[in-house]
């Protein structure tokens, strides 16, 4: 037994089976496309991949060609037919995969399937194929049959030649039943369980195919900034959930939204035209890393709060600027608390400092009373950010039991009182305030933390005066929400307030 030859053959067949299964997995997925994979590419050649992924005409060629190449290379290597050509084609294909999500530089964190630094499975497999190419191994397979042999063999006696040919043929054909067993097993698993979701062939970047996007989200202006009408919220990325009495939800959010998942979501948001995100202050570091690593131009609205213990009202404003935030906004709950505690002077000083640094200054609030009090003191921001949703959903407690400034207060055991279930306490008063506002208004919590459908919540907020809406989105909601926002804006009726921004 030639153990070296056996080892080389096993390696070739193993690589062949990997290619073959990847190809079959793609073939078995209904309407499979590499579009989301390509449009999510972050490497130095990402522009080339995005160009392919965003073209329906190109993808109509690329998708079947990709599947066919994987299957043909897999069959060739498994059966031992034309292996030298397949090595070259396989290496080229793996290098295309490698540079779509290279494990170095800015795309390290958004690579697929366990990227390490510089080396990943695509590179290792390509190097193995390169080694086999130079070894020029034929191995046991169809290529070893006499009809495919290019070397002249020493003349043997006729009987011995026939015997050797039969033995070689049997060895060469031995891979076929093995391939059949593997293929039948994979097909049986597919029928019972669906495609193996851990296979690289099934990885999709983003929860919904970007090709389902009808058109990009339109924009408006806040100060000098061109802002998408649909703005991404930062709570789901930061791991904060208004989950009523479901105490595990915060942990669930954090477990799902890994750094890689967040980066995938942000890239998908940008592809839909959502070019702005409103974040809690602790998320600044992550956003700075994302922009540094990917070269993203997404605009970051950073919420800031004062350090009341040290009487340092500007510390987080300055830090947000250092992180690279584009717009600075006084955080909603802090605006509520400062007004409630008769410290409006702190809000005025913070707004003044933001503007002195040359930045657009926003003012947010959950309770409309806070914004009214600031208005009465002549504190008018460059834009308001206000919770905007109706209260026609089952968990909203009765209006007569609602107390101003309770949004971030104690959760009562009494279901008829506040229990992290409503964020726009007095919708009618909010609408009245928004209607007279002379600066842009960004509505947030428009879905009441998931209690209202996007179709309903988006329409209510825009119809009642919001110029922009801020919505937290998981990756699988991004494209759908973009389409809903476009549909609402295209068919909006009954809006009395003029558009600002």
VEXDREN-2710 file (C-alpha; in Angstrom, 1 decimal):
% VEXDREN-2710
k/r/px/py/pz
1/UNK/0.0/0.0/0.0
2/UNK/1.4/3.4/-1.0
3/UNK/0.4/5.4/2.1
4/UNK/1.6/8.7/0.7
5/UNK/-0.5/8.3/-2.4
6/UNK/-3.5/7.3/-0.3
7/UNK/-3.1/10.4/2.0
8/UNK/-2.9/12.7/-1.0
9/UNK/-5.9/11.1/-2.6
10/UNK/-8.0/11.4/0.6
11/UNK/-7.1/15.1/0.8
12/UNK/-8.2/15.6/-2.7
13/UNK/-11.4/13.8/-2.3
14/UNK/-12.1/15.7/1.0
15/UNK/-11.7/19.0/-0.7
16/UNK/-13.8/17.8/-3.6
17/UNK/-16.6/16.8/-1.3
18/UNK/-16.5/20.3/0.3
19/UNK/-16.9/22.0/-3.0
20/UNK/-19.6/19.6/-4.1
21/UNK/-21.6/20.0/-1.0
22/UNK/-21.3/23.8/-1.1
23/UNK/-22.6/23.7/-4.6
24/UNK/-25.5/21.4/-3.9
25/UNK/-26.5/23.4/-0.8
26/UNK/-26.8/26.5/-2.9
27/UNK/-28.7/24.5/-5.6
28/UNK/-31.2/23.1/-3.0
29/UNK/-32.0/26.5/-1.5
30/UNK/-35.0/28.0/-3.3
31/UNK/-34.1/31.4/-4.9
32/UNK/-30.6/31.3/-3.4
33/UNK/-28.5/34.3/-4.3
34/UNK/-25.0/35.5/-3.4
35/UNK/-26.3/39.1/-3.7
36/UNK/-26.4/39.8/0.0
37/UNK/-23.0/38.2/0.5
38/UNK/-21.5/40.3/-2.2
39/UNK/-23.2/43.6/-1.2
40/UNK/-22.0/43.1/2.4
41/UNK/-18.3/42.7/1.4
42/UNK/-15.9/44.9/3.4
43/UNK/-12.5/44.1/2.0
44/UNK/-10.2/46.4/0.0
45/UNK/-12.0/45.3/-3.2
46/UNK/-15.5/45.7/-1.8
47/UNK/-16.5/48.1/-4.5
48/UNK/-16.1/45.3/-7.1
49/UNK/-18.2/42.9/-5.1
50/UNK/-20.9/45.6/-4.4
51/UNK/-21.0/46.3/-8.1
52/UNK/-21.8/42.7/-8.8
53/UNK/-24.2/42.2/-5.9
54/UNK/-26.3/45.2/-6.8
55/UNK/-26.8/44.3/-10.4
56/UNK/-29.7/42.0/-11.1
57/UNK/-28.4/41.3/-14.6
58/UNK/-24.9/40.3/-13.3
59/UNK/-26.4/38.2/-10.5
60/UNK/-28.5/36.3/-13.1
61/UNK/-25.1/35.1/-14.4
62/UNK/-23.0/35.0/-11.3
63/UNK/-25.4/32.9/-9.2
64/UNK/-25.7/29.9/-11.6
65/UNK/-22.0/30.2/-12.6
66/UNK/-21.0/30.0/-8.9
67/UNK/-23.2/27.0/-8.3
68/UNK/-22.0/25.2/-11.4
69/UNK/-18.4/25.9/-10.7
70/UNK/-18.6/24.5/-7.2
71/UNK/-20.4/21.3/-8.3
72/UNK/-18.1/20.7/-11.3
73/UNK/-14.9/21.3/-9.3
74/UNK/-16.3/19.1/-6.5
75/UNK/-17.2/16.2/-8.9
76/UNK/-13.8/16.6/-10.7
77/UNK/-11.8/16.3/-7.5
78/UNK/-13.9/13.6/-6.0
79/UNK/-13.8/11.4/-9.0
80/UNK/-10.3/12.3/-10.1
81/UNK/-11.2/13.7/-13.5
82/UNK/-9.2/16.7/-14.9
83/UNK/-7.9/17.5/-11.5
84/UNK/-5.2/19.9/-12.6
85/UNK/-7.7/22.2/-14.2
86/UNK/-10.0/21.9/-11.2
87/UNK/-7.2/22.9/-8.8
88/UNK/-6.6/26.1/-10.8
89/UNK/-10.3/27.0/-11.0
90/UNK/-10.8/26.1/-7.3
91/UNK/-7.9/28.3/-6.2
92/UNK/-9.3/31.2/-8.1
93/UNK/-12.8/30.7/-6.7
94/UNK/-11.5/30.5/-3.1
95/UNK/-9.4/33.7/-3.6
96/UNK/-12.6/35.5/-4.7
97/UNK/-14.2/34.3/-1.4
98/UNK/-11.1/35.2/0.5
99/UNK/-11.0/38.8/-0.7
100/UNK/-14.7/39.4/-0.2
101/UNK/-14.2/39.2/3.6
102/UNK/-10.4/39.1/4.1
103/UNK/-9.2/38.4/7.6
104/UNK/-7.2/41.5/8.0
105/UNK/-7.6/45.3/8.2
106/UNK/-11.0/46.9/8.3
107/UNK/-12.9/43.8/7.4
108/UNK/-11.6/41.4/10.1
109/UNK/-14.6/41.7/12.4
110/UNK/-17.2/41.2/9.5
111/UNK/-15.6/38.2/7.9
112/UNK/-17.5/34.9/7.7
113/UNK/-16.9/31.5/9.3
114/UNK/-14.2/32.1/11.9
115/UNK/-11.8/34.5/10.4
116/UNK/-8.4/34.7/12.2
117/UNK/-5.8/37.3/11.3
118/UNK/-4.7/36.8/7.6
119/UNK/-5.4/33.1/7.6
120/UNK/-8.9/31.6/7.3
121/UNK/-10.3/28.4/5.9
122/UNK/-10.4/29.7/2.3
123/UNK/-6.7/30.5/2.3
124/UNK/-5.8/27.1/3.9
125/UNK/-7.9/25.2/1.4
126/UNK/-6.4/27.2/-1.5
127/UNK/-2.9/26.5/-0.3
128/UNK/-3.7/22.8/0.0
129/UNK/-5.0/22.8/-3.6
130/UNK/-1.8/24.7/-4.7
131/UNK/0.3/22.0/-3.1
132/UNK/-1.6/19.2/-4.9
133/UNK/-1.3/21.1/-8.2
134/UNK/2.5/21.1/-8.0
135/UNK/2.6/17.5/-6.8
136/UNK/0.6/16.6/-10.0
137/UNK/-1.1/13.8/-8.2
138/UNK/-3.5/11.7/-10.2
139/UNK/-4.5/9.4/-7.4
140/UNK/-7.2/6.8/-7.4
141/UNK/-10.1/8.1/-9.6
142/UNK/-11.2/8.3/-13.2
143/UNK/-8.1/10.2/-14.2
144/UNK/-6.0/7.1/-13.3
145/UNK/-7.7/5.0/-16.0
146/UNK/-5.5/4.0/-18.9
147/UNK/-7.4/6.2/-21.3
148/UNK/-6.6/9.3/-19.3
149/UNK/-2.9/8.4/-18.7
150/UNK/-0.3/10.5/-20.6
151/UNK/2.7/8.6/-19.4
152/UNK/4.1/5.7/-21.5
153/UNK/4.2/2.6/-19.4
154/UNK/6.9/-0.1/-19.7
155/UNK/5.6/-2.9/-21.9
156/UNK/4.3/-5.7/-19.8
157/UNK/3.2/-9.2/-20.8
158/UNK/-0.3/-9.2/-22.1
159/UNK/-1.8/-11.3/-19.3
160/UNK/-0.1/-9.2/-16.6
161/UNK/-1.1/-5.9/-18.4
162/UNK/-4.8/-7.0/-18.4
163/UNK/-4.6/-7.9/-14.8
164/UNK/-3.0/-4.6/-13.8
165/UNK/-5.5/-2.6/-15.8
166/UNK/-8.4/-4.4/-14.1
167/UNK/-7.0/-3.8/-10.7
168/UNK/-6.3/-0.1/-11.4
169/UNK/-9.8/0.3/-12.8
170/UNK/-11.4/-1.1/-9.7
171/UNK/-9.3/1.2/-7.5
172/UNK/-10.1/4.2/-9.7
173/UNK/-13.8/3.5/-9.6
174/UNK/-13.9/2.8/-5.9
175/UNK/-14.6/6.5/-5.2
176/UNK/-17.9/6.4/-7.1
177/UNK/-19.9/4.3/-4.6
178/UNK/-18.4/6.3/-1.8
179/UNK/-19.5/9.4/-3.5
180/UNK/-23.0/7.9/-4.0
181/UNK/-23.3/7.1/-0.3
182/UNK/-22.2/10.6/0.8
183/UNK/-24.6/12.2/-1.8
184/UNK/-27.5/10.1/-0.7
185/UNK/-26.8/10.9/3.0
186/UNK/-26.7/14.6/2.3
187/UNK/-29.9/14.4/0.2
188/UNK/-31.6/12.5/3.0
189/UNK/-30.5/15.1/5.6
190/UNK/-31.7/17.9/3.3
191/UNK/-35.2/16.3/3.0
192/UNK/-35.5/15.7/6.8
193/UNK/-33.8/18.9/8.2
194/UNK/-33.3/21.3/5.3
195/UNK/-30.0/22.7/4.3
196/UNK/-27.2/22.6/6.9
197/UNK/-27.2/26.2/8.2
198/UNK/-23.6/25.9/9.3
199/UNK/-22.4/25.5/5.7
200/UNK/-20.7/28.4/4.2
201/UNK/-23.0/27.9/1.2
202/UNK/-26.0/29.0/3.2
203/UNK/-24.5/32.1/4.9
204/UNK/-26.5/35.2/4.1
205/UNK/-25.4/38.7/5.2
206/UNK/-28.4/40.5/6.6
207/UNK/-31.9/39.1/7.4
208/UNK/-33.6/40.1/4.2
209/UNK/-32.2/40.1/0.7
210/UNK/-31.2/43.7/-0.2
211/UNK/-32.7/43.0/-3.7
212/UNK/-36.2/43.1/-2.1
213/UNK/-35.6/46.9/-1.4
214/UNK/-38.0/48.8/-3.6
215/UNK/-36.0/52.1/-3.4
216/UNK/-33.7/53.9/-1.0
217/UNK/-35.1/55.8/1.9
218/UNK/-35.5/59.6/1.1
219/UNK/-33.6/62.2/3.1
220/UNK/-34.2/65.6/4.7
221/UNK/-32.0/68.1/6.4
222/UNK/-31.2/68.8/10.0
223/UNK/-28.8/71.8/10.1
224/UNK/-26.2/71.1/7.4
225/UNK/-26.7/67.4/7.6
226/UNK/-28.5/65.3/5.0
227/UNK/-30.4/62.8/7.1
228/UNK/-32.5/59.8/6.1
229/UNK/-36.2/60.1/7.0
230/UNK/-35.8/56.7/8.7
231/UNK/-33.1/56.9/11.3
232/UNK/-31.7/53.7/13.0
233/UNK/-32.2/53.6/16.8
234/UNK/-29.3/52.5/19.0
235/UNK/-31.1/50.6/21.8
236/UNK/-31.0/47.2/20.1
237/UNK/-27.3/47.7/19.3
238/UNK/-26.5/48.9/22.8
239/UNK/-28.5/46.1/24.5
240/UNK/-31.2/48.1/26.1
241/UNK/-34.8/46.8/25.9
242/UNK/-38.1/48.2/27.0
243/UNK/-39.4/44.7/27.7
244/UNK/-42.1/45.3/30.2
245/UNK/-41.8/42.4/32.7
246/UNK/-39.7/40.0/30.5
247/UNK/-36.5/40.2/32.4
248/UNK/-34.4/38.1/30.0
249/UNK/-34.8/40.3/27.0
250/UNK/-31.8/42.6/27.6
251/UNK/-29.5/39.5/27.8
252/UNK/-31.1/38.0/24.7
253/UNK/-30.5/41.2/22.7
254/UNK/-26.8/41.3/23.7
255/UNK/-26.4/37.6/22.9
256/UNK/-27.9/38.1/19.4
257/UNK/-26.2/41.4/18.5
258/UNK/-22.6/40.4/18.6
259/UNK/-20.1/42.9/17.2
260/UNK/-20.1/41.1/13.8
261/UNK/-23.9/41.0/13.7
262/UNK/-24.0/44.8/14.6
263/UNK/-21.6/45.5/11.7
264/UNK/-23.6/43.4/9.3
265/UNK/-26.7/45.3/10.4
266/UNK/-25.1/48.7/9.9
267/UNK/-23.9/47.8/6.5
268/UNK/-27.4/46.6/5.5
269/UNK/-28.9/49.8/6.9
270/UNK/-26.5/51.9/4.7
271/UNK/-27.5/49.9/1.6
272/UNK/-31.1/50.8/2.1
273/UNK/-30.3/54.5/2.3
274/UNK/-30.6/54.7/6.1
275/UNK/-27.5/56.9/6.6
276/UNK/-27.9/58.0/10.2
277/UNK/-28.0/56.3/13.6
278/UNK/-29.0/57.7/17.0
279/UNK/-27.1/56.1/19.8
280/UNK/-26.7/56.1/23.5
281/UNK/-23.4/57.5/24.7
282/UNK/-21.8/54.1/25.6
283/UNK/-22.1/53.0/21.9
284/UNK/-19.8/55.8/20.7
285/UNK/-16.7/53.6/20.9
286/UNK/-18.3/50.8/18.9
287/UNK/-19.5/53.2/16.2
288/UNK/-16.1/54.9/16.0
289/UNK/-14.5/51.4/15.5
290/UNK/-17.1/50.5/12.8
291/UNK/-16.4/53.7/10.9
292/UNK/-12.6/53.3/11.2
293/UNK/-12.6/49.7/10.1
294/UNK/-15.1/50.0/7.2
295/UNK/-14.6/53.5/6.0
296/UNK/-18.4/54.1/6.5
297/UNK/-19.8/57.6/6.2
298/UNK/-22.9/56.8/8.4
299/UNK/-23.8/59.9/10.5
300/UNK/-23.8/59.4/14.2
301/UNK/-26.2/61.3/16.5
302/UNK/-24.7/60.9/20.0
303/UNK/-26.9/61.3/23.1
304/UNK/-25.1/63.0/26.0
305/UNK/-25.7/63.6/29.6
306/UNK/-24.1/65.8/32.3
307/UNK/-21.9/64.5/35.2
308/UNK/-24.0/66.1/38.0
309/UNK/-21.8/64.7/40.8
310/UNK/-18.8/66.6/39.5
311/UNK/-20.9/69.5/38.1
312/UNK/-19.2/68.8/34.8
313/UNK/-21.9/69.4/32.2
314/UNK/-19.7/69.2/29.1
315/UNK/-17.5/66.1/29.7
316/UNK/-19.6/63.7/27.6
317/UNK/-20.2/66.4/24.9
318/UNK/-16.4/66.6/24.5
319/UNK/-15.9/62.9/24.5
320/UNK/-18.6/62.4/21.9
321/UNK/-16.9/64.9/19.7
322/UNK/-13.6/63.1/20.2
323/UNK/-15.3/59.8/19.1
324/UNK/-16.3/61.5/15.9
325/UNK/-20.0/62.0/16.4
326/UNK/-21.7/64.2/13.8
327/UNK/-24.6/65.6/15.8
328/UNK/-24.9/66.0/19.6
329/UNK/-28.2/65.6/21.5
330/UNK/-29.1/66.0/25.1
331/UNK/-30.4/62.6/26.2
332/UNK/-34.2/62.3/26.6
333/UNK/-34.4/61.0/30.1
334/UNK/-31.9/63.5/31.3
335/UNK/-33.9/66.4/29.8
336/UNK/-36.9/65.0/31.7
337/UNK/-35.0/64.7/35.0
338/UNK/-33.4/68.1/34.8
339/UNK/-36.7/69.9/34.1
340/UNK/-38.4/67.9/36.8
341/UNK/-35.7/68.9/39.3
342/UNK/-35.7/72.6/38.3
343/UNK/-32.2/72.4/36.6
344/UNK/-33.2/73.8/33.2
345/UNK/-30.0/75.9/33.5
346/UNK/-28.0/72.8/32.9
347/UNK/-29.8/72.1/29.6
348/UNK/-29.2/75.7/28.5
349/UNK/-25.5/75.4/29.2
350/UNK/-25.2/72.1/27.5
351/UNK/-27.0/73.3/24.4
352/UNK/-24.8/76.4/24.3
353/UNK/-21.6/74.4/24.6
354/UNK/-22.6/72.0/21.7
355/UNK/-23.2/75.0/19.4
356/UNK/-20.0/76.7/20.5
357/UNK/-18.1/73.6/19.3
358/UNK/-19.8/74.1/15.9
359/UNK/-22.2/71.1/16.2
360/UNK/-25.9/70.7/15.6
361/UNK/-27.7/70.6/18.9
362/UNK/-30.7/68.3/19.5
363/UNK/-33.0/68.1/22.5
364/UNK/-34.9/64.9/23.4
365/UNK/-37.6/64.1/25.8
366/UNK/-40.1/61.4/26.8
367/UNK/-42.4/63.7/28.6
368/UNK/-43.8/66.6/26.5
369/UNK/-43.8/68.8/29.6
370/UNK/-40.1/69.0/29.6
371/UNK/-39.9/70.4/26.1
372/UNK/-42.7/72.8/26.8
373/UNK/-40.8/74.1/29.9
374/UNK/-37.6/74.5/27.8
375/UNK/-39.6/76.4/25.1
376/UNK/-41.0/78.7/27.7
377/UNK/-37.4/79.5/28.8
378/UNK/-36.4/80.3/25.2
379/UNK/-34.4/77.1/24.8
380/UNK/-35.0/76.1/21.2
381/UNK/-32.8/73.3/19.8
382/UNK/-31.8/72.7/16.2
383/UNK/-34.2/69.8/16.3
384/UNK/-36.5/68.1/18.8
385/UNK/-36.5/64.4/19.4
386/UNK/-39.8/63.3/21.0
387/UNK/-41.5/60.0/21.7
388/UNK/-44.4/59.8/19.3
389/UNK/-46.9/57.0/19.3
390/UNK/-50.6/56.6/20.0
391/UNK/-51.9/54.6/23.0
392/UNK/-54.3/52.3/21.2
393/UNK/-52.7/49.1/22.3
394/UNK/-53.6/46.7/25.0
395/UNK/-50.7/47.2/27.5
396/UNK/-51.0/51.0/27.6
397/UNK/-52.3/51.9/31.1
398/UNK/-55.3/54.3/31.4
399/UNK/-54.6/57.9/30.6
400/UNK/-56.1/59.0/33.9
401/UNK/-53.4/57.1/35.7
402/UNK/-50.5/58.6/33.8
403/UNK/-48.1/61.0/35.6
404/UNK/-45.7/63.4/33.9
405/UNK/-42.0/62.4/34.1
406/UNK/-42.8/58.8/35.2
407/UNK/-41.5/57.2/31.9
408/UNK/-38.1/56.4/33.5
409/UNK/-39.4/56.0/37.0
410/UNK/-40.7/53.2/39.1
411/UNK/-42.5/50.3/37.6
412/UNK/-45.6/49.7/39.5
413/UNK/-47.0/46.2/40.2
414/UNK/-50.5/47.6/39.4
415/UNK/-51.1/46.9/35.8
416/UNK/-53.2/50.1/35.6
417/UNK/-50.1/52.1/36.3
418/UNK/-46.8/52.6/34.5
419/UNK/-44.8/49.4/34.0
420/UNK/-42.4/50.2/31.2
421/UNK/-45.2/50.0/28.7
422/UNK/-45.8/53.5/27.3
423/UNK/-43.4/56.2/26.2
424/UNK/-45.5/58.9/24.8
425/UNK/-47.7/59.4/27.9
426/UNK/-50.0/62.1/26.4
427/UNK/-50.2/61.7/22.6
428/UNK/-52.7/64.5/22.0
429/UNK/-50.4/67.0/23.9
430/UNK/-47.4/65.7/22.0
431/UNK/-49.1/66.2/18.6
432/UNK/-50.2/69.7/19.7
433/UNK/-46.6/70.6/20.6
434/UNK/-45.1/69.1/17.4
435/UNK/-47.6/71.0/15.2
436/UNK/-46.4/74.4/16.4
437/UNK/-42.7/73.5/16.4
438/UNK/-40.6/75.6/13.9
439/UNK/-37.6/73.2/13.8
440/UNK/-37.4/69.6/12.6
441/UNK/-38.9/66.9/14.8
442/UNK/-37.6/63.4/15.0
443/UNK/-40.1/61.0/16.5
444/UNK/-38.8/58.0/18.5
445/UNK/-40.4/55.0/20.2
446/UNK/-42.9/55.2/17.3
447/UNK/-43.7/51.5/17.7
448/UNK/-44.0/51.7/21.5
449/UNK/-41.2/49.2/21.9
450/UNK/-42.8/46.6/19.6
451/UNK/-46.5/47.1/20.7
452/UNK/-47.5/48.8/17.4
453/UNK/-46.9/47.5/13.9
454/UNK/-44.5/49.5/11.7
455/UNK/-47.2/50.2/9.1
456/UNK/-49.3/51.8/11.9
457/UNK/-46.6/53.5/13.9
458/UNK/-44.7/55.0/10.9
459/UNK/-47.9/56.4/9.4
460/UNK/-49.1/57.9/12.8
461/UNK/-45.8/59.6/13.5
462/UNK/-45.4/61.1/10.0
463/UNK/-49.0/62.1/9.7
464/UNK/-48.9/63.9/13.1
465/UNK/-45.9/66.0/12.2
466/UNK/-42.7/64.0/12.6
467/UNK/-40.1/64.9/9.9
468/UNK/-37.9/61.9/10.8
469/UNK/-38.5/58.8/12.7
470/UNK/-36.0/56.8/14.8
471/UNK/-36.5/53.1/14.9
472/UNK/-34.5/50.3/16.5
473/UNK/-34.0/47.4/14.0
474/UNK/-32.6/44.0/14.0
475/UNK/-30.9/42.9/10.7
476/UNK/-33.9/40.9/9.6
477/UNK/-36.1/44.0/9.9
478/UNK/-34.0/46.5/8.0
479/UNK/-35.2/46.0/4.4
480/UNK/-38.8/45.5/5.4
481/UNK/-38.8/48.7/7.5
482/UNK/-37.2/50.7/4.7
483/UNK/-39.9/49.5/2.3
484/UNK/-42.7/50.3/4.8
485/UNK/-41.2/53.8/5.4
486/UNK/-41.1/54.5/1.7
487/UNK/-44.6/53.2/1.2
488/UNK/-46.0/55.4/4.1
489/UNK/-44.2/58.5/2.8
490/UNK/-45.4/57.9/-0.8
491/UNK/-49.0/57.5/0.3
492/UNK/-49.2/59.8/3.3
493/UNK/-52.4/61.9/3.6
494/UNK/-53.9/64.1/6.4
495/UNK/-50.6/65.7/7.5
496/UNK/-51.3/69.3/8.5
497/UNK/-47.8/70.4/9.5
498/UNK/-45.4/71.5/6.8
499/UNK/-42.2/69.5/6.4
500/UNK/-39.1/70.9/8.1
501/UNK/-35.7/69.8/7.0
END
